Amino acid sequence: MNQPSVISPGARGPVDHDIRDQIVAAANEHFSQYGYGKTTVSDLAKAIGFSKAYIYKFFDSKQAIGEAICANCLSTIVAAVEKAINEEGLSATERFRRLVKTVVATGVDLFFNDRKLYDIAAFSASEHWPSSQVYNAQIKSFVLQIVREGRELGEFERKTPLDETVDAIHLALRPFVNPLLLQYNLDFVEQAPTLTSNLILRSLMP
Amino acid sequence: MNQPSVISPGARGPVDHDIRDQIVAAANEHFSQYGYGKTTVSDLAKAIGFSKAYIYKFFDSKQAIGEAICANCLSTIVAAVEKAINEEGLSATERFRRLVKTVVATGVDLFFNDRKLYDIAAFSASEHWPSSQVYNAQIKSFVLQIVREGRELGEFERKTPLDETVDAIHLALRPFVNPLLLQYNLDFVEQAPTLTSNLILRSLMP
């Protein structure tokens, strides 16, 4: 398993940062049209009008570019979830329902509207890229936050060790959180958020 | 989606049945060595010493042979589960734990010990072959049986509609029941049976 690493030499300033962003944006567009798997860095360089050597000044591999794209793409899901669950005045129960609904909806949306990008995200999940690990950890931290709050407010039971509850919920949500698995669960995305949320919320009852 | 159909003309007697079984057994061995995807009916005929025309007298396609193999293979899992949960004197809770444990253990065993056969089962799940649908329905009927019994004995809550409870549990077990998904969940097969069973059992508490 190769873990892609993004070159980020300390001496580089904001201009380099802009160029990196430009490469990522151009690669994003190129990959979402032609796919990630079949595109080489040479193809990409040609298509976006930079030399291959120039691209390699900023990224040490195609995977490092894919990783940057993937991180952007998964952070869109995280941002949508964060917004949905952090609205004022919601109960922990309602926050949890929103978490599940938003993860599924944004994942499915990505799948149907940007299939090639989705494939990069699924690939990153299968290869345990850092972007996919960060994403997983963020979703899990939302689960932890909601369960903890629900326990403090007396909405949820407190007998089960907190980490067991959070691990079990995170595992139960995996078919919808993990892009690699979501594509096999598309037949269930209508009913799953409600059925799964209801089951988990019943398990949390005091 | 092609649904394979097995030719079973009314007039054929037990001898034909034996020959079918022989073809399935030989194909089973051949596929588990060379894989299902790359083998043609001609390859298979040559390898098992029947003419291609003769094989086609019994099965109308390679898929029909694969389907018969798959049905055998999935019925092994079902038989193991049935045996595990139907032992005398178990509580519904204990039956449920055994269901989950046995599904995961036999699926994982198949994956590691007969990878090529497992791949046929995964393929059958992705294509919704009848064998895979029957398997799914059988696992679901075990869930129904256990939940109903647990409700009657006062072990499980009765407020949630029975079909919602069963659908939700069946969905929660899908990553481990479905061979297509199980292969992506191998990192979790140690902890998942306990974590998932505990969560589901908490959701069933009266």
Interface residues (C-beta under 8 A of the other chain):
Chain A: S126 E157 T160 E164 T165 D167 A168 I169 L171 A172 R174 P175 N178 L180 L181 Y184 N185 F188 Q191 A192 L195 T196 N198 L199 I200 R202 S203 L204 M205
Chain B: S126 E157 T160 E164 T165 D167 A168 I169 L171 A172 R174 P175 N178 L180 L181 Y184 N185 F188 Q191 A192 L195 T196 N198 L199 I200 R202 S203 L204 M205
